[in-house]
Amino acid sequence: MASELHGEYKVHGGKLVVVDCSVTDGLLHDVHVSGDFFLEPDEALDDINAALNGLSANLPAEGMADAITATLPQDAVLFGFSAQAVAITVRRALAKASSWIDHKWDIIAPTVLPTALNVALDEVLVEEVGAGRRNPTLRFWDWDEPSVVIGSFQSVRNELEPAGVEKYGIKVVRRVTGGGAMFMEAGNCITYSLYVPQTLVDGLNFEDSYKFLDTWVLAALESMGIEAFYIPLNDIATDKGKIGGAAQKRLSNGAMVHHVTMSYDIDADKMVEVLRIGKEKLSDKGTRSAKKRVDPLRRQSGMSRQEILDRMSDTFAARYDAHMATLTDAELAEAQRRVESKFGTEEWLHRVP
């Protein structure tokens, strides 16, 4: 007799979706969708259940969502949820997708490290999580050298002003995630990385996965009086302007790194001497000068950088029952080896000239 499976998914900014089902001969059976969402007409719920019954239990969330959409009447209205949300819930019932509470979480407090070592740790720790040797982890960065961290696919010559780099002694490194360049002096940014299994974002498109993984930090900012929101794809902003950006990389081992840098108190004049911030990028942001793009957390919160870091850490710990952890000697040693063989080399830095 097939065992009954149960899955739940709270839509970001929406309602709870619940799925009870079983699997017989690899096919979904006896599927029942419920929740506190709104749906018109009432009969559309039967259509959703019918669309799922008989589908392969190995079908990706996108395929399940397509099957639901194809079955729903044209006048159906789904409020507070979607076909995608139902598909994610089914995948959770099947244990092919996971939620925050399915994992034990660690937090690594800020530790001052060379910038190249911070970048290398992103690669090392996401591999450790994928291999099951480390719990999913939130790590806060810290550094004491003026640096620019460029995105995986950015051009060195297009992003940097050599005269400014030399004038201020900037350390330039390339990270594993995409996205834009980060100008980082000691104490002027708040940077963190999340190392998570990809099951956590199963069924979410890339845009939704960014918002989903940063729900906790938006809540932390709200507790400081900062009403932040996402601007697709990867910008975190308030009504006073952009405050940060996110980037991701997914590995074939089933893990991913989600990286965020937010400005705390950036010297905008120095930044534009170091970075080539082109007119096209500025126009895309709706501004005319780089200085107007910098809207530090210091001004909006009135809090010290350490107070903000503590609030973020406490918020994450409270939401996900996370515990403090440290980097292991083996992880640090492996990261150092990768600095020497990859992240600290000219070949890696200039792989995109």
Secondary structure, 3 states (H helix, E strand, C coil): CCCCEEEEEECCCCCEEEEEEEEECCEEEEEEEEECCEEECCCHHHHHHHHHCCCECCCCHHHHHHHHHHHCCCCCEEECCCHHHHHHHHHHHCCCCCCHHHCCCEEEEEEECCHHHHHHHHHHHHHHHHCCCCCCEEEEEECCCCEEEECCCCCHHHHECHHHHHHHCCEEEECCCCCCCEEECCCCEEEEEEEEEHHHHCCCCHHHHHHHHCHHHHHHHHHCCCCCEEECCCEEEECCEEEEEEEEEECCCCEEEEEEEEECCCCHHHHHHHECCCHHHHHHCCCCCHHHHCCCHHHHHCCCHHHHHHHHHHHHHHHHCCEEECCCHHHHHHHHHHHHHHHCCHHHHCCCC
